[in-house]
Amino acid sequence: MYRKNYVDSTKEVLGDMMNVVSNKSWELKRVHCFDRRLSFINVYSECTPVIKEFAFLEGYVTLCRNMIRPEYWKVCPFVHHEEKHYLRKIEEESDEIFQQLKRSQHNMYLKGKLLSQIYEELKELCHKPDMELLQHYDNMLERSESAQLHMPQPVVPQLSSWPIPGLVGWLNQFQVHIALDNEIVTGHVPVFEDLRRLLAGPDHPVGDNSPPRSKYLLAWGAESFTSGQHYWEVDVAGCCSWAIGFCNDSWARKNDMGLDSEGIFLLLCIKENNQCSLFTSSPLSPQYVKRPLGRVGLFLDYDGGFLSFFNVANSSLICRFLSCSFSSPLKPFLCSGHT
């Protein structure tokens, strides 16, 4: 009676595979072992990005300290206590994020060991006689599916953005009107496509069969800058993916507009898998702050060699390009769209 129930339940699970077992035993092994192996490889690959996150975040925290100090002393040299408070908060938050990453890394390591063990057992099972493979099928299927439950969730590191008193008022003295021309509406934006390929990784290529994306508006400033200090604001409200900043004239005339081009200084926001992330170009670097939902301020000091981006709503610094060597005219650039 037990054998009959087992066979009936096995038929219900395997369906048409029972015919394959009787006629082509190797086909069952291929379906069972190869498909489960792919599943485990995909699950195990989710356990690796946290290791890279450590290096990125460590470098970002150091860079953040170097970005914050000049902004306070630029606005007012007598707010040393505000600067110390900001830097202390960065230290506290970054320490907590590092602890979360370590816990996540440990949990992923344990889960990875379990997955590797089951994978090795699956490989051994593939070499067993057909009837023995069938006898172990239900148990291995249950174990493999159970192992994929309760996967450690990735940590999304994000530091708070604290207001810098008097910042926007100080910036407004350099405000200029930017007239945009050469406006283009297109669904093909190489800089975003390059970024999506990098985020997807080599195991998940973004091909031509990807679902179509919404149209983007691209625009360049009518005027180029070769000296001086200039501040302007861009409203990104309602935009999920956008890029703003400055580029040289040659990049503005190119058709490729790739992310690895020289002479581009951009802040990019991209939405993938219902999550928005910030990056800067030259070189490409993640920014561990919340994305602005309204106006973004851009301050270019051409002679000083730096470019800063600000969240106007809370008077805070988003990021800063440090020690740039601007050697050619820079043209304002804007790209916005919905995905």
Secondary structure, DSSP 4 states (H G I P E B T S, - for coil): -HHHHHHHHHHHHHTTHHHHHHH-HHHHHIIIIIHHHHHHHHHHHTTSHHHHHHHHHHHHHHHHHHHHHHHHHHH-TT-HHHHHHHHHHHHHHHHHHHHHHHHHHHHHHHHHHHHHHHHHHHHHHHTS-HHHHHHHHHHHHHHHHHHTTTPPPPP---B-----TTHHHHHHTTB----EEEEEEES--HHHHHHHHHHH-TTS---TTSPP---EEEEEESS-BSSSEEEEEEE-TT-SEEEEEEEEHHHHH-S---TT-SSEEEEEEEEETTEEEEEETTTTEEE-BPPPSSEEEEEEETTTTEEEEEETTTTEEEEEE-S----S-EEEEEEEE--
